[in-house]
């Protein structure tokens, strides 16, 4: 690439560099308005990631100035930590159980609420979405009272109906605590997945249904041969979005069970919090290492999500 001579006789910038600089200067106000967002993103997203990587290589309690650099020792300990693997197994169990149920149930509800002839459809949509915008910690505390074996409304109802002879300790029994937490989690976030499916249903043109009706297709045939095939590209995206959301169950587990009883609900996020901050001898370095490993798992799901979005766009363009 050749440089041109400036009017002053000196060498000018190459055309490509001059074009970039000119474009940036012409759009300087847009960059100026973006600057606060970039600063906040760097301060609260980029810097915590970098600092977590650094802290994960320290033997540090997070309080004093005594920071011993130990390299990858925290990661070695994490790979041999049975509680970390147990917590990861619990998190994956929650994903494997709740994600298919939540996606399938929300799809059925979306198909019903998408009917324009259904009365009070907007009211039902709002009622199902309200738990999703309610603070999770508040829901966790309230659910602790609801499932309380000593006078909780759930146990009172079961006793009145004669289903049980004595109160059930839903959150105090290791065999039922995790299932109770998963049920509350599904109820709280069902509205988010419902919105995904309702948005996907809006992409199906009404002319397609009119053509199917002209060909003599009834409601069931239109659902089977029109609606479900056209929703297929969205399925993998909604599954991955729901899986990533389900990994973030820290506040619900912490307020309902705090990882107990007997570590039966010890999700990975709760275990990281306990190691880094809540134990009698905090280990911020070890907690940071656990967080990095858990972040890598989230990154894998995010990569799958990107692949899923590409597949969905390709399937929609070819249909």
N, C-alpha and C positions, 0 to 999 in steps of 0.2 A: 504494500500500500504506500503510495507516495504522499508526501506532505506538500501542501500549498504554502506559498509565501504570503505572510500577512501584509497589511497595508504599511506597517511600520518598517517592513523590510526583513523582519525576523521570521523564523519558521513558524508556521501555524500548526495547530493540532491536526492530526489525521481526521479524515471525514467522519469515520465511525465514532471516534472519541468525541469529536465536536458535536456530532448528532446526539449522542447520549447526554452530554452536558447541556446542550440546548434544550432537550426534552425535559430534563430534570428542572432546569431553571424556569421553563415555561409552565411547569406544573408544581412550582415551589409551594404554592398555598395548600395543595393537596397533601404534600409531604409534611408541611408544617402542622396540619390538622391530624395527621397520622402519628406524629412524633410522641404525643402523650401516651397513646396506646402502645407504641413500640417500647417506650420506657417502662410502662407498667408490665408489659409482657416479659421484658427482660428481667425486671426486678422480682417478679412473682412466679415466673415459670422457668426461664432459662437459668437464672442464677441458682434457684433451689436445686435444679437438676445437677448442675456442676458441683455445687457444694455437697450434695448428697454423695456423689462419687468420691469426693475428697474425704468426707467424714467416714465413709465406709472402710477406709484404709487406716483408721485411727483406733486406738484403744482409749476411749474418752467417754466420760459420763455426761458430758454436755454442760457441766457447771464450772469446773475449775479450769485452770490454765495448763494442767498437766495432760498433754496430748502426745501419746507415743505412737509413732508411725509403725504399723505392723504389716503393711502390704496387703496381701490377699488372705490373711489369717482369718478374718471375719467370714469371708466367703467359704473357706474350708470348713469352718465350724458350722456354718449354715447348712452345708450339704450333709453334715453328719448329725444334724439336730433333729431328733424324732418329732418334737413338737412342731417344728416348722413344716415338716412333711405332712403331719397330721392336719395342721391348719390349712395347708394347700389342698389336701384331700377333701376337707370340709367345704372349702370354697368351690372346688370343682364339682362336688356333689350338689351343692346349691344350684350351680349353673345347669348341671345335667338334668335336675329334676324340675326346676321352676321355669327354665327358658322354654322348653317345648310346651308345657302346660299353659304358660302365659301367652305364648304366641298363638297357640291353637284356640284357647278360650277367647282371646281378644278378637281373633278373626271371626269366630261365630257371632260374637256380639256386634262386630262391625257390619257384618252382612245383614243383621236384623235392623240395626239403627240406620243403615244407609237407605232403607226403604222410605221414600218420600211420603208414602201414605200412612206410615206409622204415627199415631198420635203421641204427642209429648216426647218425640225423639230427641229434641234439643235438651229437654229437661233431664232425660236419662243420660245423655252424653256428659252433661255438666256434673251430674251426681257421681258418675264413674270417674271423672277427672279430678274431682275435688281432693281426694286423698293424695294425689300426685303432687299437689302444690302445698300440702300441709307439711310443716316441719317434721322431719323424720324422728328427731329426738323426742318431740312431744308425743308422736304416735307411739313410740317405744314405751314411754312412761305410762301413757293411758292404757296400752295393751297389757302392761304389767298388772294393773288393777283389774282389768277385765278378765284375765285368766287366773287371777288370784284364787287359790283353793279355799281361802277363808272368806267367803262371802262374795266372790266375784260373780258377775252376772252369768257368765258361761256355765260355771259349775252349778249355780242356782237353777238355771234352765234345765240342765241335764238331770239334776236331782228331781225336779218337779215332774219331768216327763218319764221318770223311772228308767232312764237309760243307764245310769250308774247308781250304785248303792252308797258310794262315798265320794267325796270330792277328789278330783284328779289334779295333781300338781303338774300342769302342763309345762311350766318353765323350770321346775325343780327336779324333774325326772329325766335322766340322760336319754331314755328311749323316746321321749316325746318332745323335748325342748327344741331340737333342731327342726322338726317337722312343724312345730308351732311358729317358729321364727320364719320359716319358708312360706307358710300360709299367710302370715301378716305381710311379708315382703311382696308376695304376689298381689294381694289385695291393694297395697299402697301404690304399686307401679303399674297396675293393669291399664290405667287410663293412658299412660304414655304410649304403650304398644297399640292400644286402641286407636289413638290419633294417627299412628303410622299407617295402620290398615285403612282407616277412613280416607287418608290422603291418597293412598294407592288406589282405592276404589274410585276416587274422583278422576283419575287419569283414563278410565275406560270410557270411550265416547258413547253417548246415548244412541248414536246411529247404529252401533254394533248390536245393541239389544233390539232395536227396531228391525234390523235385518233378520236377526234370529227369530223374532216373533212373526215376521212375514213368512219365514220358512216353516212355521208351525211348531217352533220350539216352545215348550212350557217353561215354568219357573225353574224346575229341577234341571231340565236340559240346558237352559241358559246358564245356570250356575255351574254345571259340570263342564260344558263345552265352550263357554265364553268367559265367565268371571274367573274361575280358578286358573285356567291356562294363562290368562293375561296378568294374573297376580303372581305367577311363578317367578318372574325376574326380581320381584321385590322380596321374596321370601328369605333369600340368603342375607340380604342387607338387614332386614328386620331381625333375623336371628342373631346376627353378629352385634348389632346395636344393643339388643336386649342382653346378650351375654356380657358385653362390656359394662353395661349398667349394673348387672347383677353382681359383678365382682366388687362393687362399691357398697357394701352392706355394713360398714363400720359403725355408723351411728345407731342403726337399728339393733344390732347385736349388743353393742355396748350398753344401751339403755335397758334392754330387755333381760339379758342374761350375763353380760360382761364376760362372755366366753365360756361360762359354766353351763350346767354343773359337770364337774370332772372333765373339763375341756371338750365337752360334746358339741358346743357351738363356737369353738375357737376358730373363727375365720382368720385369714391371713392378715388382714388389716388390723384386727384387734390384737393379734400376737405381736405385730410390729410395734404398735402403740405401747403395749405392756413392756416390751423389752427396752424401748427407747426412753419412755417417760414414767410409766406407772409402777415399775418394780421398785423394791426397797433399795436396790443399787442400780440406778439407770445405766444403760449401756447404749448411748446414742450412736456410737460407731457401729455396733452390731445391728442395731435397729435400722440404720441407714443401709447396711449391706442387704438386710432382708428386704428393704424397700426397693433397692435396685433390682434384685432378682424378681420381685413381684411386678415391678415396672416392665421388665423384659417380657414377662408373660402377657401383660396388657398390650405391649407393643406388637407381639405376635398376632393377637386378635385384631389389633388395628390394621396390620398388614393384610390379614385375611379379609377385613372389611373393605379395604381398597380394591382387592382383587374381585370381591363380590360386586362392588359398584361398577367396575369395568365390565364384568360379565352381564350385569343387569342392563347397562346401557347398550351393550352389543345385542343382547336378546331383544330389547325393545326396538332397536333400529332395524333388526331383521324381521320383526313380526309385522 
